[in-house]
């Protein structure tokens, strides 16, 4: 018997919202689930399991029968301090030993680089891209010790000016100038101590905003948390606290611990300030009072809203480590065409030489004599 073949051409498929689409999804999900179950039974798929042979039981304080507990669990025992995910756990944060891995890693990097012929521009690039970045994670968690910061700075200085095992080399520009931003005549290398403060400052920002974070709840449970609102001793208006900006008015105020909400009135979308002094304002205090009121009425306090932390260090919303770093960095601007020197198309080694020349730090005869180097004519 002859059977005629008929080809079916699919013109329109199922789309989102089609009545058959949910049914098709259920059918495919059921089939996929059975395929994965069968693959698991045949040993083709397996989930993650804790490897107890590589696990360690670490006690905090004195734990009795620790060895017996580890034997029951089938794991090993260890003691604090220890390294966990590359960070020291249980170590004293003021100990120099926790920074040893960073210093060793930097020195290992330099061993390979010293065998290469690198120009000053190449050395600068490696410092910015690698050496300065190695301690960043530690700097965001621990306050750096002065001795450690000085050691890291010395490693970077010696490498920049080519003094690593090659004899004494002149450091033509002082390190404070080198750490200045490029537009101020520096090389833009990070100042470690200030960068450390900027990174740790982000925890202060997070503490004021992440109210329900577990780490914050632990700190509050241990040390407490001041609640209420803004007071005259806090920085909420202007660039300094009000009691420091207006000490003459602060002396005669009745309640020196009053909150902002106690002096603020808000009626029909109009803000007014009610001040309470222990005596009438004298003639010589009127100018200070006028300036004080101008500052209050120009503030961002509008009505009885919830208190929140604001960051005015940058135009971007929220705290920025970069803007905090720039705000703390001492500015020592040197006159010069710095932006033109460091244009993208200029080779780094050429820009470095021109930068040194613009600062008058090239080892000319006069500069060598200033460094007490004897020049034979």
Buried (B, 14 or more C-beta within 10 A) or exposed (E): EEEEEEEEEEEEEEEEEEEEEEEEEEEEEEEEEEEEEEEEEEEEEEEEEEEEEEEEBBBEEEEEEBEEBBEEEEBEBEEEBEEEEEBBEEBEEEEEEBBEBBBEBBEEBBEEBEEEEBBBBBBBBBBBEBBBEBBEEBBBBBEBBEEBBEBBBEBBBBBBBBBBEEEEEBBBBEBEBBBBBBEBBBBBBBBBBBBBBBBBBBBEBBBBBEEEEEEBEEBEEEEEEEEEBBBBEBEBBBEEBBBEBBEEBBEBBEEEEBBBBEBBEBEEEEBEBEBEEEEEBEEEBEEBBEEBEEBBEEBEBEEEEEBEEEBEBBEEEEBBBEBBBBBBBEEEEEEBEBEEBBEEEBEBBEBBBBBBEBBEBEEEEEBEEEEEEEEEE
